């Protein structure tokens, strides 16, 4: 009897935790950052940027998008095939990284404004 009670408590708290995590993922977003803020952030910092597409390049399974605010930063997407027209407003979310000493954003999400 005691074991059944513990299992019921564990399952109910797990369910509440999953609902809370789902809520956080759907409704809570990172604040928007500027490109200078992104460049000053450490590698691995979560970021959200809004800007206009300057160019899109596809190399194998890697897509690189250059966006400006008017400063420019490269946004890298792995295993994505995205083609965005120039001057398209986008919001990108991901983590700050570096490539050859230059800051960039390794994106997990890209959407049009």
C-alpha positions, -999 to 999 in steps of 0.1 A, spaced: 0 0 0 28 24 9 46 17 -24 15 26 -44 12 59 -26 49 68 -34 44 58 -70 13 80 -73 31 110 -57 61 105 -80 39 103 -112 18 134 -102 49 156 -94 65 144 -127 34 154 -146 33 188 -130 70 193 -138 64 183 -174 35 208 -178 56 235 -162 85 228 -186 61 228 -216 47 262 -205 82 276 -201 93 264 -236 62 278 -253 55 311 -236 88 323 -222 113 338 -247 147 353 -244 149 390 -245 162 404 -278 198 413 -279 217 437 -301 247 425 -322 272 444 -300 257 427 -269 260 393 -287 296 400 -297 304 409 -260 287 378 -247 308 347 -238 306 316 -260 276 295 -251 255 324 -240 218 321 -251 209 349 -275 179 362 -295 186 386 -323 163 404 -348 177 417 -381 175 419 -418 190 392 -440 220 403 -461 228 370 -476 222 332 -473 248 306 -482 244 269 -483 275 246 -479 266 210 -476 243 206 -445 254 240 -431 235 272 -438 250 306 -430 228 337 -428 243 372 -425 220 395 -407 223 432 -399 209 457 -374 230 477 -390 261 458 -376 265 424 -392 268 390 -376 269 355 -391 242 330 -381 250 293 -386 224 265 -389 234 229 -390 213 203 -408 190 230 -423 182 240 -458 169 276 -456 168 302 -483 157 336 -472 155 365 -496 176 396 -490 160 422 -467 138 396 -450 133 405 -413 142 374 -391 144 366 -354 171 341 -346 176 322 -314 206 302 -304 240 303 -286 269 326 -292 299 309 -307 332 318 -324 347 307 -357 382 318 -367 381 343 -339 349 360 -351 317 359 -331 287 342 -346 254 328 -335 248 290 -338 210 291 -343 184 266 -330 155 286 -343 149 310 -372 116 326 -380 104 356 -400 93 387 -382 
